[in-house]
Amino acid sequence: MTKPANLFSALPSNLPEELIEILVDAPNVRIERIVSTGHASPPGFWYDQSEDEWVVVLRGAAVLAFENETRILRPGDYVLIPAHCRHRVNSTSQTYPTVWLAVFFGGKKADPAQRVAACDNGYDCSFQIGCLII
């Protein structure tokens, strides 16, 4: 058993880059705490991951873009992003840290540093926010 920890502790006030901490790394699942303050994906860059990703905003706010639509996420909002669904972070709150919890599962496990690929492929980007499937 590990020592208890808190997702909201040690939130840095000044982040030159997004902070990604791996909380759990097992054969079929990886859980990350991500802290963003005014960060966004680089212009023209799209995530295209080999794993499914379930992500929830715990604190702050973010704007996620998919190929056909944009979604604003506030505390408690979550989304299931299927593997190879191209998406990007358009913006995160600049006023206070945005804390995300991301769960990666299924598909081919990717190295966190290399889980992003900017490639053009036409995968279906159906996704779920709350109980609404779009």
Residue pairs with C-beta under 8 A, 6 or more apart in sequence:
5 23
7 33
7 58
7 99
7 101
8 58
8 59
8 99
11 35
11 97
11 99
12 19
12 35
12 37
12 97
13 37
13 97
14 37
15 35
15 36
15 37
15 39
15 97
17 39
18 34
18 35
18 36
18 39
19 33
19 34
19 35
19 36
20 32
20 33
20 34
20 112
21 32
21 33
21 34
21 35
22 30
22 31
22 32
22 112
23 31
23 32
23 33
24 30
24 31
27 109
28 105
28 106
28 109
29 103
29 104
29 105
30 51
30 103
30 104
30 105
30 109
30 112
31 101
31 102
31 103
31 104
32 100
32 101
32 102
32 104
32 112
33 99
33 100
33 101
34 99
34 100
34 101
34 102
35 97
35 98
35 99
35 100
36 60
36 62
36 89
36 92
36 93
36 97
36 98
36 100
37 92
37 93
37 94
37 96
37 97
37 98
38 91
38 92
38 93
38 94
39 89
39 92
40 88
40 89
40 90
40 91
40 92
41 47
41 88
41 89
41 90
44 118
45 88
45 116
45 118
46 86
46 87
46 88
46 118
47 86
47 87
47 88
47 115
47 116
47 117
48 84
48 86
48 116
48 117
48 118
48 119
48 121
49 81
49 83
49 84
49 104
49 107
49 110
49 115
49 116
49 117
50 83
50 84
50 107
50 108
50 109
50 110
50 115
51 83
51 104
51 105
51 106
51 107
51 108
51 109
51 110
51 115
52 80
52 81
52 82
52 83
52 104
52 105
52 106
52 107
53 80
53 81
53 102
53 103
53 104
54 78
54 79
54 80
54 81
54 102
54 103
54 105
55 78
55 79
55 81
55 100
55 101
55 102
55 103
56 76
56 77
56 78
56 100
56 101
57 73
57 74
57 75
57 76
57 77
57 78
57 98
57 99
57 100
58 75
58 76
58 99
58 100
58 101
59 75
59 96
59 97
59 98
59 99
60 75
60 92
60 93
60 96
60 97
60 98
60 99
61 72
61 73
61 74
61 75
61 92
61 93
61 98
62 72
62 73
62 89
62 91
62 92
62 93
62 98
62 100
63 70
63 71
63 72
63 73
63 89
63 90
63 91
63 92
64 70
64 71
64 73
64 79
64 87
64 88
64 89
64 90
65 71
65 87
65 88
65 89
65 90
66 85
66 86
66 87
66 125
66 127
67 86
67 87
67 125
68 125
69 134
70 90
71 79
71 129
73 79
77 129
77 130
78 129
78 130
79 127
79 128
79 129
80 127
80 128
81 87
81 127
82 123
82 124
82 125
82 126
82 127
83 106
83 107
83 123
84 121
84 123
85 123
85 124
85 125
85 126
85 127
86 121
86 123
86 125
87 125
92 98
104 110
104 115
126 133
126 134
127 133
127 134
128 134
